[in-house]
Amino acid sequence: MFGLAFLLTGASATGPSVVATIPVGDAPRNVAVNVGTNRVYITDSGEAALSVVDGSTNEVVDELSFDLPPWDVALNPTTNRMYVSFSGMFDENFVKAIDLTTNEILTTVDVGSWPRDIAVNTATNRVYVINHTDGTMTVIDGATDQVVATVDAGFIAREAAVDEATNRIYVSTMDSVSVLDGATNQLVDSIALDKYPWGIALNPITDRIYLAHTFDDDNSVSVIDATSKAVVATVPVGTAPEELAVNPTTNHVIVSNGGSNDVTIIDGATNTVVATLPVGAYPTGVAVNPVTNLVYVANSNDETVSVISDPPSEATPAPTPTPPAGTTPFALGTGWNQVCYVGPEQPIENALTSVLGDVSAVYRLRPDQGYDRWFPGRPEVSTITTVSPYKPLLLLMADGAAWNQTPSGSPPASATLAQGWNSICYAGANKPPADATSAIADDFSILYMLASNQAWNRYAPSRPEVSNIEQLEQYDAVLMLATGGTTWAFGP
């Protein structure tokens, strides 16, 4: 999932390394991660099964059996659904929708020929199935599990990546990347290529598309600017690169190289290789859990999954000069910052005047679980025009700065939580999180706060083993995963 997950990252600050190897079923192929539950799902195509791994223990805790070998798996944690694709003889081409809590198969949806890849837009609750043989994309409404469209996706379509902010779906094909509009289910653009891509991945923060090329001994990854459609770099990787995944917060691209039995990690800022890590035999599927900052790689020829730690770099501390009288200081460090905006409603450029030269991007969570965004000097891709008091923002800073804000009016006494992710300015008194959230302890699963080292600290009710937030302070910006609608009264 990329609606919120791309903004979460783990706690370590050392370099990438393999930290575990997990035995799973026969011929593991593709991987998906549920960020909220820390469960990892692996399709075992050699034994018509799917392994479920507990990410906290690296142990298989469940296995689902099927009549046919599964190919791909994708999740929508917001609706608690898993989607698994199958292809067999006698035109057996379908996707099964599965309840993530009970592992019960809810329905089977017929799709096109050889459904090899699935992508989910959690903001719109649409499921996109790439049918490799007939070059189509099946669009499924996740609310009804009904097919709402079948779209021409391009010749020998392979895989898809979804940009939830723009509602665009990018599909790798024989000689191009097809661009489809999720609102109209129409092909709206095409990016020409001079070589055949295999896997595709997207960094929605930098607007970069990554394509793995494994044919004709190319062994490279192309980097494409999604706005200009230009290939901005070609990065050599290992032998027979097949799949990719992106950690947008660390700006790393993880590439599985099936022919050389290793993983290449690319720095998206410099388009250079920062690590090459040996894994198991013929690695294929790759998925990231940005909460724990771990990468899972399915090794299809030795029945294992490699676990890789891909931590962020150390952040540069922000300066903390004495703020002017009547203002509230917010120290911003290099990298991502989760901040409450407490000033008056005004254009975003005006609100950021004092730090404007250091801001690279601003994101704001919408109720539909997608993100609005703002980039300096890029109105054509910006969807934030004004900011409102006591609303959290995610700021990507090129350098540290002190953002001094003048509070507008009285802070709110409560916040309304909807089911799913909520971005909240905590406006209560300084308290331990258990005390501050005691009245809604049954209504949310986990609370996150972004630390200055780019790690996400967390508090989960009744789970001290995973909780490391000691105090909530006034104007702390928090992310909460609510299990239902409720009101969080801050209290004195």
Buried (B, 14 or more C-beta within 10 A) or exposed (E): BBBBBBBBBBBBEEEBEBEBBBEBBEBBBBBBBBBBBBBBBBBBBBBBBBBBBBBEEBEBEEBBEBEBBBBBBBBBBBBBBBBBBBBEEEEEBBBBBBEBEEEEBEEEBEBBBBBBBBBBBBBBBBBBBBBBBBBBBBBBBBEEBEBEBBBBBBEBBBBBBBBBBBBBBBBBBBBBBBBBBBEEBEBEBBBEBEBBBBBBBBBBBBBBBBBBBBEEEBBBBBBBBBEEBEBEBBBEBBEBBBBBBBBBBBBBBBBBBBBBBBBBBBBBEEBEBBBBBEBBEBBBBBBBBBBBBBBBBBBBBBBBBBBBBBBBBBBBEBEEEEBEEEBBBBBBBBBBBBBBBBBBEBEBBEBBEEBEEBBBBBBBBBEBBBBBBBBBEEEEEBBBEEBEBBBBBBBBBEBBBBBBBEBBEEBBEEBEBEBBBBBBBBBBEEBEBBBBBEBBEEBBEBBBBBBBBBBBBBBBBEEEEEBBBEEBEBBBBBBBBBBEEBEBEBEE
